[in-house]
Amino acid sequence: MRGWIGLLVVGLLLGALVFSIYPNNSMDADIEGRDNIIEHKEFGDYTVYIEKPKEGENRLKVANSKDGKVKNIEGIIGEFYGIDWSKDGRYFIVNEGTGIIKITYLISLKDLEDIISIPTIGNIVWSPDSTKLLLGVENNKKRAIKGELKGTIDLAIYYINSGTVEPLLEADEYVDYWPEYWDEDNNIGYKKINEAGEEKLSIKYEPTKEEQVMDIIYNNKDLNNGEEFLKLLSQLDLNRLEYFYGEGSVLEILEWLSFQQFEDEEDLIILINLIDEFLGEEYYKFVESIANNYLRDKIKFIKALAQVPEKTEEIAVGLHDMRVYDRDGENIFVDLDMIINSEELSEEEKKVGIDLINFYTACDT
């Protein structure tokens, strides 16, 4: 009898343990074979699925196979279809609606409450870098032939970071453009539809300098060619960058830049010449890069500065703004002696180094 009681207690304890690990509806994570699942799509440990309840409208859910937990996507219900993950798994989309114009919901996996609704037409296609969507959007041009839509359909790009939509191909009153694909080589496929019929075409998408820079940062690419990156940075339209990638994107670039080490003199010269390009908070973030590269190799930095000696005072002010000689282990007098007695610096380079120190000290007066 006691043995049966002991087994019963153990069973109850195990049941309580399982319930604590898989609370509420967490067992819903096992969705295979369930007849109330309309559609599902996996990425890594996560599965997004559309569930049809016994009563009410369909619900969108996300299951985590690691912990068995399931989260409801709150705030949206309806006739969902077309789940599609971004190529990096940071976002997914799902469509709702039965007309030509549907609502595409863009949802961040990091914050499932961050839901963006976009009116779209036709296929919704992810860009290879997962920062853009190719879509069809209705314009305000009156159609030559009446139909369900008032306007015709532009082929457009939606920039996720800023929420802006830019036409790629603008339709006239006789033409519609429907999205088809966007491959890894940046070829964009689309359909051109008019009275004559339907034609499948493609164009090569050429990323802007702004996109090339952000691609390096978002994908954490190794900076194998610092000169190329810095040249791109020097040519950026900063207003355009923030228009497409959102407020703070310039600071994001400069934050990333502050951790980069530039070895070549040509790279350092470009970096030094960029000191006039930024103002306010962006300036202070940029001069972190100046300070860090100066402190990594002062002789190499002075050699580069000697190629653009007209920048010496501005660089000194930037180093002073970063208080480089207030940091532990830094001594301005030791560095002055190092510059004067260096065998690596020419007399001209020594003069630039001495001027740099003098301008720095003058900032304190």
C-alpha positions as CSV (number, residue, x, y, z in Angstrom):
1,M,0.0,0.0,0.0
2,R,2.8,2.3,1.0
3,G,4.5,1.5,-2.3
4,W,1.5,2.5,-4.3
5,I,1.2,5.8,-2.3
6,G,4.8,6.5,-2.9
7,L,4.4,5.9,-6.7
8,L,1.3,8.2,-6.7
9,V,3.3,10.9,-4.9
10,V,6.2,10.6,-7.4
11,G,3.7,10.8,-10.3
12,L,2.1,13.9,-8.9
13,L,5.5,15.5,-8.4
14,L,6.5,14.7,-11.9
15,G,3.3,16.0,-13.3
16,A,3.8,19.3,-11.3
17,L,7.3,19.5,-12.7
18,V,6.1,19.0,-16.3
19,F,3.4,21.7,-15.8
20,S,6.0,24.1,-14.4
21,I,8.2,23.6,-17.5
22,Y,5.3,23.8,-19.9
23,P,2.9,26.3,-18.4
24,N,-0.5,27.3,-19.9
25,N,-0.7,26.4,-23.6
26,S,3.0,25.7,-24.0
27,M,2.4,22.2,-25.3
28,D,0.9,23.8,-28.3
29,A,4.5,24.0,-29.5
30,D,4.0,20.5,-30.9
31,I,1.8,21.5,-33.9
32,E,2.6,18.7,-36.3
33,G,-0.5,16.7,-37.2
34,R,-3.0,19.1,-35.6
35,D,-6.0,19.7,-37.9
36,N,-6.6,23.2,-36.6
37,I,-3.3,24.5,-38.0
38,I,-3.9,26.3,-41.3
39,E,-0.2,27.2,-42.1
40,H,3.1,27.1,-40.3
41,K,6.7,28.0,-41.1
42,E,9.9,27.3,-39.1
43,F,13.1,29.2,-38.7
44,G,15.7,27.8,-36.3
45,D,14.0,27.1,-32.9
46,Y,10.9,29.1,-33.8
47,T,7.7,28.2,-35.6
48,V,5.1,30.8,-36.7
49,Y,1.7,29.3,-37.3
50,I,-1.9,30.2,-37.9
51,E,-4.4,28.5,-35.6
52,K,-8.1,28.2,-36.4
53,P,-10.0,28.1,-33.1
54,K,-13.4,26.4,-32.6
55,E,-15.0,29.8,-32.3
56,G,-13.9,33.2,-33.5
57,E,-11.2,34.3,-36.0
58,N,-7.9,32.8,-36.7
59,R,-4.9,33.6,-34.4
60,L,-1.2,34.0,-35.2
61,K,1.2,32.3,-32.7
62,V,4.9,31.7,-32.3
63,A,6.3,28.5,-30.7
64,N,9.8,28.1,-29.3
65,S,11.0,24.5,-29.6
66,K,13.7,25.1,-27.0
67,D,11.5,25.8,-24.1
68,G,8.2,24.7,-25.5
69,K,6.6,28.0,-24.9
70,V,4.0,29.6,-27.2
71,K,3.2,33.2,-27.5
72,N,0.1,34.7,-29.1
73,I,0.6,37.7,-31.4
74,E,-1.8,40.1,-29.8
75,G,-3.7,42.9,-31.6
76,I,-4.3,41.2,-35.0
77,I,-6.8,38.6,-36.0
78,G,-8.3,37.5,-39.3
79,E,-7.9,35.4,-42.4
80,F,-4.1,35.1,-42.3
81,Y,-1.9,33.5,-44.9
82,G,1.5,33.7,-46.5
83,I,3.9,33.4,-43.5
84,D,7.4,34.3,-44.6
85,W,10.6,34.7,-42.5
86,S,13.3,37.2,-43.3
87,K,16.5,35.6,-44.4
88,D,18.2,36.5,-41.1
89,G,15.3,35.3,-39.0
90,R,14.9,38.7,-37.3
91,Y,11.4,39.3,-38.8
92,F,8.5,37.5,-40.3
93,I,5.5,38.6,-42.3
94,V,2.0,37.4,-42.7
95,N,-0.9,38.6,-44.9
96,E,-4.5,39.3,-44.1
97,G,-7.4,40.0,-46.5
98,T,-8.9,38.5,-49.6
99,G,-9.0,41.5,-52.0
100,I,-6.3,42.7,-54.4
101,I,-5.1,45.1,-51.7
102,K,-4.2,43.1,-48.6
103,I,-2.6,44.0,-45.3
104,T,0.9,42.6,-44.7
105,Y,1.9,42.5,-41.1
106,L,5.7,42.8,-40.4
107,I,6.6,41.5,-37.0
108,S,9.9,41.6,-35.1
109,L,10.8,38.3,-33.5
110,K,12.7,40.2,-30.8
111,D,9.6,42.2,-29.8
112,L,6.4,40.4,-30.9
113,E,4.4,43.5,-30.0
114,D,6.3,45.5,-32.6
115,I,3.8,45.1,-35.4
116,I,3.8,47.2,-38.6
117,S,0.9,47.0,-41.1
118,I,1.5,47.7,-44.8
119,P,-1.1,47.8,-47.6
120,T,0.4,45.6,-50.4
121,I,-0.4,44.1,-53.7
122,G,0.9,40.8,-55.1
123,N,3.9,38.9,-53.8
124,I,5.9,40.3,-50.8
125,V,9.6,39.5,-51.3
126,W,12.5,39.8,-48.9
127,S,15.7,41.5,-50.0
128,P,18.9,39.4,-49.6
129,D,20.0,41.5,-46.7
130,S,16.7,41.3,-44.9
131,T,16.4,45.1,-44.5
132,K,13.9,45.7,-47.3
133,L,10.7,44.3,-48.9
134,L,9.8,44.3,-52.5
135,L,6.1,44.9,-53.0
136,G,3.4,46.3,-55.2
137,V,1.6,49.5,-54.1
138,E,-1.3,51.4,-55.5
139,N,-0.4,54.9,-56.9
140,N,-2.7,57.9,-57.4
141,K,-2.7,57.7,-61.2
142,K,-6.2,57.0,-62.5
143,R,-6.5,53.7,-64.4
144,A,-7.2,53.9,-68.1
145,I,-9.5,50.9,-67.7
146,K,-11.8,50.8,-64.7
147,G,-11.3,47.9,-62.2
148,E,-11.2,47.1,-58.5
149,L,-8.3,49.5,-58.1
150,K,-8.5,53.3,-58.7
151,G,-4.8,53.6,-59.4
152,T,-2.2,51.4,-61.1
153,I,0.5,49.4,-59.3
154,D,4.0,50.6,-58.8
155,L,6.9,48.2,-58.0
156,A,8.2,49.6,-54.7
157,I,10.7,49.0,-51.9
158,Y,9.8,49.1,-48.2
159,Y,12.7,50.1,-46.0
160,I,12.2,48.3,-42.7
161,N,14.3,50.4,-40.5
162,S,12.6,53.7,-41.4
163,G,9.2,52.5,-42.6
164,T,9.5,54.4,-45.8
165,V,8.3,53.2,-49.2
166,E,10.1,54.2,-52.4
167,P,8.9,53.4,-56.0
168,L,11.4,51.3,-58.0
169,L,9.3,51.3,-61.2
170,E,6.5,53.8,-61.5
171,A,3.5,52.6,-63.4
172,D,1.5,54.9,-65.7
173,E,-2.3,54.7,-66.3
174,Y,-1.9,51.7,-68.7
175,V,0.6,49.5,-66.8
176,D,0.8,47.5,-63.6
177,Y,4.0,46.0,-62.1
178,W,3.7,42.9,-59.9
179,P,6.7,41.7,-57.7
180,E,8.1,38.2,-58.4
181,Y,11.5,37.6,-56.7
182,W,14.7,39.2,-55.4
183,D,17.7,36.8,-55.6
184,E,21.1,36.7,-53.9
185,D,22.7,38.5,-56.9
186,N,20.3,41.4,-56.5
187,N,18.3,40.5,-59.6
188,I,14.7,41.7,-59.1
189,G,12.0,39.9,-61.1
190,Y,8.6,41.4,-61.8
191,K,5.6,41.1,-64.1
192,K,4.6,44.0,-66.4
193,I,0.9,43.8,-67.2
194,N,-1.0,46.0,-69.7
195,E,-3.7,45.6,-72.4
196,A,-1.3,43.6,-74.6
197,G,-0.9,40.9,-71.9
198,E,1.7,39.9,-69.3
199,E,5.5,40.0,-69.6
200,K,8.0,38.7,-67.1
201,L,11.1,40.9,-66.8
202,S,14.0,41.6,-64.4
203,I,16.3,44.4,-63.4
204,K,19.6,44.5,-61.5
205,Y,19.2,46.3,-58.2
206,E,22.2,48.5,-57.5
207,P,22.6,49.2,-53.7
208,T,23.4,52.8,-52.8
209,K,26.5,53.7,-50.9
210,E,24.3,54.1,-47.9
211,E,23.1,50.5,-48.3
212,Q,26.6,49.2,-48.8
213,V,27.8,50.8,-45.6
214,M,24.8,49.5,-43.6
215,D,25.2,46.0,-45.1
216,I,28.7,45.9,-43.7
217,I,27.5,46.9,-40.3
218,Y,24.3,44.8,-40.1
219,N,26.1,41.7,-41.3
220,N,29.2,42.3,-39.1
221,K,31.4,41.9,-42.1
222,D,35.2,41.9,-41.6
223,L,36.7,45.2,-42.6
224,N,39.2,43.7,-45.0
225,N,39.4,46.9,-47.0
226,G,39.3,49.9,-44.6
227,E,40.0,52.4,-47.4
228,E,37.0,51.3,-49.4
229,F,34.7,51.5,-46.4
230,L,36.1,55.0,-45.4
231,K,35.7,56.2,-48.9
232,L,32.1,55.1,-48.9
233,L,31.6,56.9,-45.5
234,S,33.1,60.1,-47.0
235,Q,30.6,60.0,-49.9
236,L,27.4,59.3,-47.8
237,D,24.4,61.5,-48.0
238,L,23.7,61.5,-44.2
239,N,20.2,62.9,-44.6
240,R,19.4,60.1,-47.1
241,L,20.9,57.5,-44.8
242,E,18.6,58.5,-41.9
243,Y,15.6,58.8,-44.3
244,F,16.0,55.1,-45.3
245,Y,17.4,53.7,-42.1
246,G,15.8,55.8,-39.5
247,E,16.9,58.4,-36.9
248,G,20.1,57.4,-35.2
249,S,21.5,55.4,-38.1
250,V,24.5,57.8,-38.5
251,L,25.3,57.3,-34.9
252,E,25.0,53.5,-35.4
253,I,27.7,53.7,-38.1
254,L,30.0,55.8,-36.0
255,E,29.6,53.6,-33.0
256,W,30.6,50.6,-35.2
257,L,33.5,52.7,-36.6
258,S,34.9,53.5,-33.1
259,F,35.8,49.8,-32.6
260,Q,37.7,49.5,-35.9
261,Q,41.4,49.5,-36.2
262,F,43.0,51.1,-39.2
263,E,46.6,50.0,-40.0
264,D,47.3,51.5,-43.4
265,E,48.4,55.1,-43.7
266,E,46.0,55.7,-46.5
267,D,43.1,54.6,-44.2
268,L,44.2,56.9,-41.4
269,I,44.5,59.9,-43.8
270,I,40.9,59.4,-45.0
271,L,39.8,59.0,-41.3
272,I,41.6,62.3,-40.4
273,N,40.0,64.1,-43.3
274,L,36.5,63.1,-42.2
275,I,36.7,65.1,-39.0
276,D,34.9,68.1,-40.7
277,E,31.9,65.9,-41.7
278,F,30.1,65.6,-38.4
279,L,28.5,67.9,-35.8
280,G,27.1,67.7,-32.3
281,E,26.6,64.2,-31.0
282,E,27.8,62.6,-34.2
283,Y,31.1,64.6,-33.9
284,Y,31.8,63.3,-30.5
285,K,31.1,59.7,-31.6
286,F,33.4,60.1,-34.6
287,V,36.3,61.5,-32.7
288,E,36.2,58.4,-30.6
289,S,37.6,56.7,-33.7
290,I,40.3,59.3,-34.0
291,A,41.2,58.9,-30.4
292,N,41.2,55.1,-30.4
293,N,43.4,54.9,-33.5
294,Y,45.8,57.6,-32.2
295,L,46.2,55.6,-28.9
296,R,46.7,52.3,-30.7
297,D,49.8,53.5,-32.6
298,K,50.8,57.2,-32.1
299,I,53.8,57.1,-34.4
300,K,51.7,55.6,-37.3
301,F,49.0,58.2,-36.7
302,I,51.4,61.1,-36.7
303,K,52.9,59.9,-39.9
304,A,49.5,59.9,-41.5
305,L,48.7,63.3,-40.0
306,A,51.9,64.7,-41.5
307,Q,50.3,64.1,-44.9
308,V,47.5,66.5,-44.1
309,P,49.2,68.9,-41.6
310,E,46.4,71.4,-42.0
311,K,44.2,69.1,-39.9
312,T,46.6,69.1,-37.0
313,E,44.7,71.6,-34.8
314,E,41.3,70.0,-35.5
315,I,42.7,66.6,-34.6
316,A,44.2,68.0,-31.4
317,V,40.9,69.5,-30.4
318,G,39.2,66.2,-31.1
319,L,41.8,64.3,-28.9
320,H,41.3,66.9,-26.2
321,D,37.5,66.5,-26.4
322,M,38.1,62.8,-25.8
323,R,40.5,63.6,-22.9
324,V,43.0,61.1,-24.1
325,Y,45.7,62.4,-21.8
326,D,43.4,62.1,-18.8
327,R,43.3,58.3,-19.2
328,D,45.3,55.9,-17.2
329,G,48.7,55.2,-18.5
330,E,48.8,58.2,-20.8
331,N,51.3,61.0,-20.2
332,I,51.6,63.9,-22.6
333,F,55.2,64.7,-21.5
334,V,56.4,61.2,-22.1
335,D,54.8,61.3,-25.6
336,L,56.4,64.6,-26.4
337,D,59.8,63.2,-25.5
338,M,59.0,60.1,-27.6
339,I,58.1,62.2,-30.6
340,I,61.3,64.4,-30.3
341,N,63.6,61.4,-30.0
342,S,61.8,59.1,-32.4
343,E,64.0,57.4,-35.1
344,E,60.9,56.5,-37.1
345,L,59.7,60.0,-37.7
346,S,61.3,62.5,-40.1
347,E,62.0,66.0,-39.0
348,E,58.8,67.2,-40.7
349,E,56.7,64.5,-39.1
350,K,58.3,65.3,-35.7
351,K,57.2,68.9,-36.2
352,V,53.6,67.8,-36.8
353,G,53.7,65.6,-33.7
354,I,55.0,68.5,-31.6
355,D,52.4,70.9,-33.0
356,L,49.7,68.3,-32.1
357,I,50.9,68.2,-28.5
358,N,51.1,72.0,-28.3
359,F,47.6,72.5,-29.8
360,Y,46.3,69.9,-27.3
361,T,47.8,71.7,-24.3
362,A,46.5,75.0,-25.7
363,C,43.0,73.7,-25.3
364,D,43.4,73.8,-21.5
365,T,44.2,77.5,-21.5
